[in-house]
């Protein structure tokens, strides 16, 4: 399964579970991504602060209340290309 399909599955799963955000994290040692769901009663800022205090790296934060396709496309852009697009 490619990254796009995985992100779509996680998006759908999060919506189904009633989450508001999907945070995609990775463990630098394992080189594998996993989903963290943030629910309406949770604070997204607090949850991201908790994650950045660990060894996990946040690669994407996706709003499950917005459209899936544009956010998945943005998540698929390599981060170095994304930064150069913002700066340009």
N, C-alpha and C positions, 0 to 999 in steps of 0.2 A: 504494500500500500504506500503510495507516495504522500508527501507532506500535505499537499492540498486536500487529499481525501481524508487524512487523519484530522486536519483542522475542521473540515466540514462535519465529520462525525462528532467531534468534541463539541462543536457549536450546537448541533441538533440535540445532543445529550444534555447540554447545559440548559437549553430552552425547555426541554422536556422535564428536567428536574426543578425548574423554576428559578434558576440562577439569573443574575443580572449581568455578570461579567465572567469571562473566561481569561484566566491568566495562564499563559504557556510558559512553563519553567523547564530548565534543564540543569542537570548535575554535570559540571565540567568533567568530572572523572568518568561518568558513565556514558557521556555523549548521547543521551537519550532524552527526548522531551516528554513531559507529562502535563495533564491539565489540572489546574486548581480552579474551582468554581467559587464565585463570590455571590452570596445570596442577598436579597434586598435588605435584610436586617443587619448586614455587615457593612462596614465602611471600607470602600476600595482603597483609600489612602492608607489606612491602618494595615490592611492586609498586604499591600505592596511593601510597606515598611517592615513588616514581620519577615517577609520573604527575602528582602535585601539584607537582612541581618543574618541570614543563613548562608550556606555555601551555594544555594541555588541561584541561578541566573534567570532573570525574566527576559524572555525573548519577545513576547507580544502580550498586549492587553486588548481584548476584544469585547466590545459592548454587545451583549446578546439582545439588547432592546432595539438595535439598529439592523440594517440589512446585512445579510451574510456575505454575498458575493464581493462587494467593494472592500470589505475588511479583510477577507481571505486573500484577495489579490494584493492588498497592501502588505499583509503579513508574509507573502511569498517573495517580495522584493528583498534581495540581499541587503543587509543593514548598511554596508559601505556604500552601495548605490543610492540608498534612501537618503543618507546623510548628504551625499554630494548633490542630490536633487534639491534638498532643502536649502543648502548653502548657495546654489547657483541662482 
